[in-house]
Amino acid sequence: MKHAAHAFWLNSPGHGEIREVTLPEPASDEVLVRSVFSGVSRGTETLVFRGGVPESQYAAMRAPFQDGEFPGPVKYGYLSVGVVEDGPVPLLGRTVFCLHPHQTRYVVPASAVTPVPDSVPAARAVLAGTVETAVNALWDAAPLIGDRIAVVGAGMVGSSVAALLARYPAVRVQLVDADPARARIAAALGVDFALPENALGDCDLVVHASATDDGLARSLELLVPEGTVLEMSWYGDRRVSVPLGEAFHSRRLVVRSSQVGAVSPARRSRRTFADRLALALELLADPAFDALVTSECAFEELPDAMPRIAAGELPGLCHRVAYSSG
C-alpha cells in the first residue's frame, strides 16, 4: 500500500512550494511517522533558502533525508517531531524526533527516530537538534567550575548554549546580543544579558554564534589572555574579517571551531550520535526552553513564511511548523 504525503521543497533560491509525494509501505525495520511539529533552523535553513551554501560545502551540508541538490530544487530540514503510525511494536504510537525535512508523513529506518521522553512536550521537542548542537559545543569547550563566560549571539544556538551553561556551578554567564529585545530570552533562561558595548570582559571562554564580523571581533575583545573563542557561526559563502593583528598574538588568544556534524573529540570514543541526541531530548524537560520558540505557522503556510523568515521580516528564534492531525 502506498501512502500519500506532502513535503516542502525549495524550488529555487528564494522560492518554496509544497509538493505531493508518495511513500512506500514501510519494511519490517522501518517506521511510518505522521508529523506533528517541525522547526525551522533559522541560520542554516535561511542560508539554504537564499542559495548561500558554497559549492565546496554541498556534501558537508547535506541533511540526513535530504532530496535534491543545492542550490535547488532541494527538500531540506532536520527538526521533525511526529507519531509512529506503523513499524516495530515498541515504537507504535510513540512520539519521536527525527532529522527529517518538513513533510506531513515519511518512512525512515526505525534506527533514525529517537523516542521523546514523556517529560518533554512534542511542541518543545523540535528544539532537540539545536540543543544537540549546544551539547556538542560544550563538550568541545569543556568549561570549568567558576569560569567567566560570554555567549555572543542570542539566536537559537547561542541561547541554547546559554541555557545549558546556566546549569553549571559557580559560572558567570552573560548572553550578549545587539538586539535589546533578546534580554527577555536571557531572563527566561536565567542568565544575565548585555548589549555588546556593555558586555563583561575578562572571560575565560566566549562562545560566538552571531554570524557577524562585529560579533567575532567583540568576542576576542572580551577574552582574558590565553582565552578561547569557540566559533559556532555558519557563514556560508560569506568571507569574514577577523582582527588577528593588534594584541591577538601577544595575548595568545585562541579561535576554535565547533560543528555538530561530528561528535566532539572529547567524547567521540564514548558517545554516539544517538547518545548525544537522546541527551539533548532529556535536557528539554526544562520548560525554560519554551522561550526559544517565538513564532509558528501551519505547514500549509510555510511557502509564505520562509521568505519572510529569510528576509528578517519574521524575526525571532525558532519558528515552529504545526501539522494538522489528518
N, C-alpha and C positions, 0 to 999 in steps of 0.2 A: 504494500500500500504506500502510495506517495503522499506526502504532507505538503500543503501549501503554506508559504510564509512570505513575509515582506522584509526587505533589507534597505538600509540607507547606503547609497553609493555616492561617492564624489565623481560626478560625470566628467568634469574638467575643473581645473583650479578656479575656485570661487563659485561653483555651480553644483549643488547636490540634488539628488532625486531619490524617490522610493521606488524600488523595483520588486516585482514579484519573483520569487524563487521557488523551486520545487525541491523538497527534501527527500532523501531515500528512507526506506524503512531501516531503523537502527539495527545493527548487528548485535550479537549477544554481549559484546564488550563495549557497546556504545549506549548513549543516552539521548533521548529527545527532551529538550529543555524548552519550556514556554517562558519567554522573558516577562519579567515583572517591572524591573527598572534597569536602566543603564546610565552611565555617567560619561560626560564629555571631559576629556583631559585637555584643559584649555591650551596649555603650552604646546603640547605635541600635536594635538588634533587640529588646532588652528593653523599651525605650521604646514601640516599636510593639506589642509583645506585651501591654503593660499598657494600651494605648489612650491613651498620653500624647502623641501628636502633635497639636499645636494645629491647629485648622481652618485658620488662616491659612497654615500651612506644608504643607498637603496636597500642593500641586503641587510645591513645592521638595523635599519628602522622597520623591517618587515614585522608585522604583528602575527601572532601565532595562527590565527584563522583568517588572515587577510586574503581577499580575492582581488585579482587585477594587479596592476603595477603602477608605481609612481611615474609621473605626476597624476595619472588618471587615464581611464576610469579605474577606480580602486574602492574597495569596501574595506574600511579601516576603523579600528576602535578596539578597546580591550578592557572595558569596565562593565561587565554584564552580570546581572543577578536574575535568576529565574527559578522555576519549579520543575523538577524532573517528572515528566508525564509518562515516559516509557524507558525501560532499562533494567539493570540488575535490581533485585528486590530491595537490598539495603538502601538504595538511593531513591526508590519510588516515593514521590510526594515530598522529597526533601527540597528545601531552599538551598541553592548552590550559587557559588561565584565562578565565573569563567572569563578567561581573557578572549572574549569574542566581540566582534563588531556589533553595531546597533542592528538588531534583527528580531522579528517577533517570535520566531521559533528557530531552533537549529539542532543539528545532530553532530555530536562530537564524541571522542573516546571518553569512557567513564573516568579514566585517569586524568582528564583535562578539567574536571569540575572539582571544586572544594566545598564540602558542606559548610553552610553558615551556622555558627553556634546559635542555640536558642536565645542566648542573651543579646544577640545583635539583630536589630530590625532590618528587614530586607532593604528598606529605603536608605539606610546608613551603609549597608554593605557595599554599595557602589564605590566607596572610598578605599576598598581593600587594595587595589593596585597602587594607589598613591601612598597609602600608609606603608605598603611593602617597600616602596622606593625609599621612604624615610627610614625604615628599619635597616635597609642595606647601607644607607648613608651613615647611620650611627655605628654600624659595625665597622665601616671604613674609618670614621673619625675617632672612635674609641675615646669619648670624653671621660674625664676623671672626676671624682668627687671634689667639689669645691671649685671647679673650673668656671671661668667667666666667658660666656658665650653670647655671640650675637648671631641672629638669623636674618640676613638681609634679603628681603623679598617675601612679602606675605601673601604669596599665591597659594595654590593647593599644596605644592610640595613643601615650600618653606613653612607654611602654617602647620603641616603635618609633622615636620621635624620639630618645630617649637612645642607642639602638643606632647610629643614623646619626651623631649628634654625637660618639660615641666615636672616629670615624674622622677628625675634624677635628684639625689640628695645633695643639699648644700651647693647647688649650682645656680649661678646668676644667669638668667636667660632673658634676652631682650629681643623682641621681634621688631625689625626696622623696615619701614616702607615709606615711600614718598606720598602715599595716599593716606591722609589723616583718618579717613573712614575705616581703615583697617584696624584702628585702635579697638573697635568693637569686637573684632575677631580675636585679638590678643586677650582682651578681658575675658571672653568666653572660654578661652583655652587656659587661663590662669597664669599668663606671662605678662611681663612689662612690655610697653610699646614706646617707640620713639621715631620721630622723623629723622632722616639721615643726618641732618646737621646737629641734632641733639643726642645722637647715639652715644652710649658709654664706651670709652676706649679701654685700653689695657686688656684686650680679650686674648685668651689662650687659643681660642678657636672661633672662626667665623664661617658659618655656612652660607654660601652665596647662592641665591635662587631667583634673582630678579631679572636675569637675562638682559642686563643693560651694562654698557661700559661704565657709567657713573656708579652703578651698584658695586661692580667689581673693584673699581678704584677706591670707593669708600670702605669696602671690606678690608683691603690691605692697610688702609689708614688706621683701622680700629685695632690692629693686632699689637701685641707685645713683641719685643724682639724674639725671633725664632718661633713665632706663632704661625698657625696654618689657616689658610683659606681652603675650605672644601667646596669645590666648584660643582654645583648641580645644575646650572643653567644649560639649556639646549638652545644654541644659537642658529642651528640650521645652516643656511648658506651665507650667513652674515659674518663679515670679518669683525674682530673685536680688538679694540685698543686697550692694551694692558700696560699700566705705568711701571715698567721694570727698571727705570732709572732712579734718580734721586737716592732715597735711602733703602731701596729694595734689597740690594746686596749687603750693605753694611749692617742692616738689621737681620739678615739671614732669614728672610721670610719664605714661606712655602705656599705654593698653589698646587693643590692636588685635585684630580678629577674623581667623581663618583658617578656610576651609571648602573642602573638596575638590571641591565642585560646579562650580567654575570654575578653570581653570589660573591660577596666580599671575600678577598683572600683570607681575611681574619677568621672566617667561618666556613670556607669552602670545603674543607676536609671533613666537616662535621654536620653541615646543614645542606639540605637540598632546596631546590626552588619550591617544592611542595611544603617543606618545613617553614620556609620564610613566609609564604602566603598564609599558611594556617596561623602563624604567629600574628600576622597583621590583622586577620579576622578576629582573633581573640582580643586584641587591643581595642578593637572597635566597639567593645561592650561599653566603653566610656561615652556617655551621652554628650560630652563636650565636643565631640567630633561633628555633631549636627550643625555646628556653626559654620562648617566648611561647605555646606550645601546652601547656595544662595539664590538659585533660580531653578525653574522646572518648566518643561513643556511636555505635551503629548507627543508620542512617536510620530504621528502624522504631521506635526508642526515642525519637525526637525529640519526639513529643507529650507524653511523660512528663518529658523532660529540660528542655524550655523553661520550664515553670512553676517548676522548681527553680532554674534559672539566674536567672529574673526575680526570684525571692524571695530570692536570695542564699544559698540552701541548697547550691548547687553553685558555690562561689567559684573564682576563678582568672582567667586571661586568656582566650586563645582556646579556645573549645570546638569541637573538630573532629568532623565527622559523617562516618562511613565508610559506603560503599555496597558491597553485595555485587556480585560480578562477573557475576551472571546478568542 
